Amino acid sequence: MLRIDPEFESQIPPLVEDEFRQLEENIVNDGVIINPLIVWNGIIVDGHNRYRILQLHPEISYTTHEKDFPDRYAVIAWICKNQLGRRNLTEEQKKYLLGRQYKAEKATHGGDRKSGNLKSSGQNDHLIFNENTRQRLAKENNVSESYVRRAEYFADGVDAADEAVPGIRKEILSGKLKVKDKDIAVIAKAPPAERSALVEQLRSPKIQVAQPVIMGEPKEPEENHSVSQQTECADPDFDPDDILFELEDALHSLIV
């Protein structure tokens, strides 16, 4: 009996209704699912949409291919890499998949440093592996290493947001809701009780206040701001890499 694991399925960009219906029509016309469903210990790894179509048409024949993975993290890493090799992904989906792949590969080889249950021989080995993994993923996906790191923050934020407000992941990854990486990453760092409010802020467009103009001349900025005033206006979650990240995102969008 095949099973669907919600975490595995959540890594796969969902088909829109028209795409699902077209896939269903093709399978029914063929009378068979040509490509085998990839499974691990009876859990579907690849082929979730085809499996759902099987539930609607149990007369359709199919095959499975069992793959061997050391753990769940390796499964997630494989799913993400497999999906990244496909077309018609939004930039948000690509970034999310890359972030989840990076996080999963770190976990399957070295464990979570915060948990105290490392599988590696030592913290230095784990750190070295992480950096090598980031370098490899950056090269495989034609992005910078910092982009890979930021993709992990983005994926963490999307998952935290969806846990607080179910369904928001689909809005973000489909491109329906445009968010800045920094804004979504903050959600993962926030206490769980505050995440729902932060998600709602993502849906509320920010109003830009125009600077007053006198006789066609821009108003001179006020000077002698106190340190306390500047601190209040500063973003407490600001990362010096944010500017670099934004520039890399813009450059990456132009290249692809």
C-alpha positions as CSV (number, residue, x, y, z in Angstrom):
1,M,0.0,0.0,0.0
2,L,1.5,3.3,-1.1
3,R,1.5,6.3,1.2
4,I,1.8,10.0,0.8
5,D,4.0,11.9,3.2
6,P,2.8,15.5,3.6
7,E,6.4,16.9,4.0
8,F,7.6,15.1,0.9
9,E,4.6,16.3,-1.1
10,S,5.0,19.9,0.0
11,Q,8.4,20.1,-1.7
12,I,6.7,19.6,-5.1
13,P,5.2,22.6,-6.8
14,P,1.5,21.8,-7.2
15,L,-0.1,21.6,-10.6
16,V,-2.8,24.1,-11.4
17,E,-6.2,22.7,-12.2
18,D,-5.8,22.8,-15.9
19,E,-2.5,21.0,-15.8
20,F,-3.9,18.3,-13.5
21,R,-6.8,17.7,-15.8
22,Q,-4.6,17.5,-18.8
23,L,-2.3,15.0,-17.1
24,E,-5.4,13.0,-16.1
25,E,-6.7,13.0,-19.7
26,N,-3.3,11.8,-21.0
27,I,-3.1,9.0,-18.6
28,V,-6.7,7.8,-19.2
29,N,-6.1,7.9,-22.9
30,D,-2.9,5.8,-22.6
31,G,-4.5,3.4,-20.1
32,V,-1.3,3.2,-18.2
33,I,1.1,5.4,-16.2
34,I,4.2,5.2,-18.4
35,N,6.7,6.5,-15.8
36,P,7.1,4.5,-12.6
37,L,6.2,6.1,-9.3
38,I,9.4,6.5,-7.2
39,V,8.9,5.2,-3.7
40,W,10.9,4.8,-0.5
41,N,9.7,2.3,2.1
42,G,6.3,2.4,0.6
43,I,6.2,6.2,0.7
44,I,5.8,8.1,-2.6
45,V,8.9,10.2,-3.4
46,D,7.9,11.3,-7.0
47,G,4.6,10.8,-8.7
48,H,2.1,12.4,-6.2
49,N,-0.1,13.8,-9.0
50,R,-0.1,10.5,-10.9
51,Y,-1.0,8.6,-7.7
52,R,-4.0,10.9,-7.0
53,I,-5.2,10.2,-10.6
54,L,-4.9,6.5,-9.8
55,Q,-7.3,7.0,-6.9
56,L,-9.8,8.4,-9.4
57,H,-9.1,5.7,-12.0
58,P,-8.1,2.5,-10.2
59,E,-8.3,0.5,-13.5
60,I,-5.1,2.3,-14.7
61,S,-2.0,0.1,-14.5
62,Y,1.2,1.4,-13.1
63,T,4.6,0.4,-11.8
64,T,6.9,1.6,-9.0
65,H,10.6,1.9,-8.6
66,E,12.1,1.6,-5.1
67,K,15.0,3.9,-4.3
68,D,17.3,3.5,-1.3
69,F,17.9,6.6,0.9
70,P,19.7,6.8,4.3
71,D,17.1,9.0,5.9
72,R,14.2,11.4,5.3
73,Y,16.6,14.3,4.7
74,A,18.2,12.5,1.8
75,V,14.7,12.0,0.4
76,I,13.9,15.7,0.6
77,A,17.2,16.6,-1.0
78,W,16.6,14.2,-3.9
79,I,13.0,15.5,-4.4
80,C,14.2,19.2,-4.5
81,K,17.1,18.4,-6.9
82,N,14.8,16.4,-9.1
83,Q,12.2,19.3,-9.2
84,L,14.9,21.9,-9.9
85,G,15.8,20.0,-13.1
86,R,12.3,20.6,-14.4
87,R,11.0,23.5,-16.4
88,N,8.2,26.0,-15.7
89,L,9.2,26.8,-12.2
90,T,8.7,30.3,-10.8
91,E,11.8,32.1,-9.4
92,E,10.2,31.7,-5.9
93,Q,9.8,27.9,-6.4
94,K,13.4,27.6,-7.6
95,K,14.7,29.5,-4.6
96,Y,12.5,27.5,-2.2
97,L,13.6,24.2,-3.6
98,L,17.3,25.2,-3.5
99,G,17.0,26.3,0.1
100,R,15.2,23.1,1.1
101,Q,17.8,21.0,-0.7
102,Y,20.7,22.8,1.0
103,K,19.1,22.4,4.4
104,A,18.3,18.7,3.9
105,E,21.8,17.9,2.6
106,K,23.3,19.5,5.7
107,A,21.0,17.5,7.9
108,T,21.5,14.2,6.3
109,H,25.3,14.4,6.4
110,G,25.9,16.3,9.6
111,G,22.8,16.7,11.6
112,D,21.5,19.9,13.1
113,R,24.2,21.7,15.1
114,K,21.5,23.2,17.3
115,S,20.2,19.8,18.4
116,G,23.4,18.4,19.8
117,N,22.9,15.2,17.8
118,L,25.7,15.6,15.2
119,K,26.4,12.6,13.0
120,S,29.7,14.0,11.9
121,S,33.0,13.4,13.7
122,G,33.2,17.0,14.9
123,Q,31.9,20.5,14.4
124,N,34.8,21.5,12.2
125,D,34.0,18.6,9.8
126,H,30.4,19.7,9.8
127,L,31.2,23.3,9.0
128,I,33.6,22.3,6.2
129,F,31.0,20.0,4.7
130,N,28.3,22.7,4.8
131,E,30.6,25.1,3.0
132,N,31.5,22.5,0.3
133,T,27.8,21.7,-0.1
134,R,27.0,25.4,-0.6
135,Q,29.8,25.7,-3.2
136,R,28.6,22.6,-5.1
137,L,24.9,23.7,-5.1
138,A,25.9,27.2,-6.2
139,K,27.9,25.7,-9.1
140,E,25.1,23.2,-10.1
141,N,22.5,26.0,-10.1
142,N,24.7,28.8,-11.6
143,V,24.2,31.1,-8.6
144,S,26.5,32.5,-5.9
145,E,27.1,30.8,-2.6
146,S,25.4,33.6,-0.7
147,Y,22.4,33.1,-2.9
148,V,22.3,29.5,-1.7
149,R,22.5,30.6,1.9
150,R,19.8,33.1,1.3
151,A,17.6,30.5,-0.3
152,E,17.8,28.5,2.9
153,Y,16.6,31.6,4.9
154,F,13.8,32.1,2.3
155,A,12.6,28.4,2.6
156,D,12.7,28.6,6.4
157,G,10.5,31.7,6.2
158,V,8.1,30.3,3.8
159,D,7.6,27.1,5.9
160,A,7.2,29.2,9.1
161,A,4.7,31.4,7.3
162,D,2.7,28.5,6.0
163,E,2.6,26.9,9.4
164,A,1.1,30.1,10.9
165,V,-1.2,30.7,8.0
166,P,-1.9,27.6,5.9
167,G,-2.0,28.2,2.2
168,I,0.4,31.2,2.2
169,R,3.2,28.9,0.8
170,K,1.2,28.4,-2.4
171,E,0.6,32.1,-2.8
172,I,4.3,32.9,-2.4
173,L,5.7,30.2,-4.6
174,S,3.2,30.7,-7.4
175,G,4.3,34.3,-7.5
176,K,0.8,35.5,-6.7
177,L,2.1,37.2,-3.6
178,K,5.4,39.1,-4.1
179,V,7.6,39.3,-1.0
180,K,11.1,40.4,-0.3
181,D,13.5,37.7,0.9
182,K,14.3,39.7,4.0
183,D,10.7,40.1,4.9
184,I,9.9,36.4,4.6
185,A,13.1,35.3,6.4
186,V,12.2,37.4,9.4
187,I,9.1,35.2,10.0
188,A,11.2,32.2,10.8
189,K,13.1,34.1,13.4
190,A,10.0,35.5,15.1
191,P,8.2,33.9,18.0
192,P,5.4,31.6,16.8
193,A,2.8,33.8,18.4
194,E,3.8,36.7,16.2
195,R,4.1,35.0,12.9
196,S,0.4,35.3,11.8
197,A,0.6,39.1,12.2
198,L,3.8,39.2,10.2
199,V,2.2,37.1,7.4
200,E,-0.7,39.5,7.2
201,Q,1.8,42.4,6.9
202,L,3.1,40.7,3.8
203,R,-0.3,40.9,2.2
204,S,-0.6,44.6,3.0
205,P,1.2,46.9,0.5
206,K,3.4,49.5,2.1
207,I,2.5,53.1,1.3
208,Q,5.3,55.3,0.1
209,V,5.1,58.8,1.4
210,A,6.3,61.5,-1.0
211,Q,8.9,64.0,0.1
212,P,7.6,67.6,0.2
213,V,8.9,69.9,-2.6
214,I,9.2,73.7,-2.3
215,M,9.5,75.8,-5.4
216,G,10.6,72.8,-7.4
217,E,13.5,72.1,-5.0
218,P,13.6,68.9,-2.9
219,K,13.4,69.6,0.8
220,E,16.7,69.4,2.5
221,P,16.9,66.5,4.9
222,E,16.9,67.5,8.6
223,E,20.2,67.2,10.3
224,N,21.2,66.6,13.9
225,H,19.1,63.5,14.4
226,S,19.8,62.0,17.7
227,V,21.2,58.5,18.0
228,S,18.1,57.3,19.7
229,Q,15.9,58.5,16.8
230,Q,18.2,56.8,14.3
231,T,18.1,53.6,16.3
232,E,14.3,53.6,16.4
233,C,14.1,53.9,12.7
234,A,16.7,51.2,12.1
235,D,15.6,47.7,11.2
236,P,16.6,45.5,14.1
237,D,16.8,42.5,11.8
238,F,19.0,44.2,9.2
239,D,21.8,42.1,7.9
240,P,24.8,43.7,6.2
241,D,24.5,41.1,3.5
242,D,21.0,42.3,2.6
243,I,22.2,44.9,0.0
244,L,24.5,42.3,-1.6
245,F,21.6,39.8,-1.6
246,E,19.3,42.2,-3.3
247,L,21.9,43.0,-6.0
248,E,22.5,39.3,-6.6
249,D,18.8,38.7,-6.9
250,A,18.4,41.4,-9.5
251,L,21.5,40.2,-11.4
252,H,20.2,36.6,-11.3
253,S,16.8,37.7,-12.7
254,L,18.5,39.5,-15.6
255,I,20.7,36.5,-16.4
256,V,17.9,33.9,-16.4
